[in-house]
Amino acid sequence: MLELPTAADVADAARAISGVALRTPLITSPELDAITGARVFLKPETLQRTGSFKFRGAYNRLSRIPDDHKSAGVVAMSSGNHALGVATAAKLLGIRATNLMPIDSPATKRERTAAAGAEVVLFDREKDDRVAMAHAIAKERGAVVVPPYDDFFIMAGQGTVGREIVEDLGKLNLTPDAVFFPCGGGGLLAGSALAIHEQAPSTDLYSVEPEEFDDHARSFIAGERLANHKASGSLCDGLLVSTPGELTFSINKRHVAGGLVVSDDEVRRAVAFAFRELKLVVEPSGTAALAALLGKRIDVRGQTVVAVLTGGNVDPTLFANLIS
């Protein structure tokens, strides 16, 4: 039996990260409303500590490590945002952190992770088994492995995004008809699904993935976890996961209405739109949900919808090219 979190665990995570993680606002754009015909709210986790939602789950997970185990440290695997979240959480909690990062991850993410005090170990997406590498290091040191998504406390921590969405819309006497999430391993989607459907069971939830990396979209149709055929080759470096997580898919297959797919060109336009209309710096992976709305993947006319902007850690040179 898989041990899966519940909405109560998301509520517990909200208490654990309170005062450490930021409660990001919901923002609106008249231009986006006009394009979609909907009342659209955006959840800018670009403003979150470390520049992405990943800090929420990382801090919740690391804060659960007993004091007598902290000296052995933690080992994480990430293309960047989870690594940075773990490094920052570890620094706050006095824990040694090691992060396995792909050699093609943005330099700014690697540099910021190291600057936060973590050891960075590089691997090749195409050739190396990052999970095996992480467990080998952890075994040698007696450290705790902190997965990027397939973890009880990680999912609960990420789910505070969904909890805040429902609570803050409730203050406006609104209930979301649909919420869109950029999706890599599915931890944000799973945790948020638990929180949202506890309060708003009729809300439709959608994963959004880049073309050729639509493992969730295909898995939802098949009813089982399917793998991607490629390991790299998209602007959305933070969403390039081989297959949905075992724990995350166990939740998402029961809660998610469907999976959507966007192209790199649509992502480029979304990055530029966020900069031009919202005055926000959003990395390509972080704009997938916005790209789905701009590309009208689902007819949301007349609805109240939310798109999560998951991160803003983008290489400056790439960003300049995307918005030009």
PEMO-V477949 format. One record per backbone hydrogen bond with DSSP energy under -0.5 kcal/mol. CO is the residue of the C=O (numbers start at 0). NH is the residue of the N-H. If there is no record, write none. Layout:
CO:NH
CO:NH
//
This chain:
1:3
5:8
5:9
6:10
7:11
8:12
9:13
10:14
11:15
12:16
13:17
16:19
16:20
20:18
21:23
24:43
26:41
28:32
29:33
30:34
31:35
32:36
32:37
36:301
37:39
38:304
40:306
41:26
41:43
42:44
42:308
43:46
44:47
47:50
48:51
50:311
51:54
52:55
52:56
53:57
54:58
55:59
56:60
57:61
58:62
60:63
61:64
65:68
65:69
66:69
68:71
69:72
69:95
72:143
73:97
74:145
75:99
79:83
80:84
81:85
82:86
83:87
84:88
85:89
86:90
87:91
88:92
89:93
89:94
90:93
95:73
96:118
97:75
98:100
98:120
99:77
100:122
101:104
105:108
105:109
106:110
107:111
108:112
109:113
110:114
111:115
112:117
113:116
118:98
118:120
120:100
122:102
122:124
123:127
127:129
128:132
129:133
130:134
131:135
132:136
133:137
134:138
135:139
136:140
137:141
137:142
143:74
144:146
145:76
148:150
150:154
151:155
152:156
153:157
154:158
156:159
157:160
158:162
159:163
160:164
161:165
162:166
163:167
164:168
165:169
166:170
168:171
168:173
169:172
176:203
177:305
178:205
179:307
180:207
184:244
185:189
186:190
187:191
188:192
189:193
190:194
191:195
192:196
193:197
194:198
195:198
195:199
199:202
203:178
204:256
204:257
205:180
206:259
207:182
208:261
209:212
212:214
213:217
214:218
215:219
216:220
217:221
218:222
218:223
225:243
234:236
235:238
236:239
238:240
241:227
244:248
245:249
246:250
247:250
247:251
248:252
250:253
250:254
251:254
251:255
257:206
259:208
261:210
262:266
263:267
264:268
265:269
266:270
267:271
268:272
269:273
270:274
271:275
272:276
272:277
273:277
273:279
274:278
279:281
282:286
283:286
284:287
285:309
286:290
287:291
288:292
289:293
290:294
291:296
292:295
297:299
299:302
302:38
302:304
303:176
303:177
304:40
305:179
306:42
307:309
308:44
309:52
310:282
311:313
314:318
315:319
316:320
317:321
318:322
319:323
//
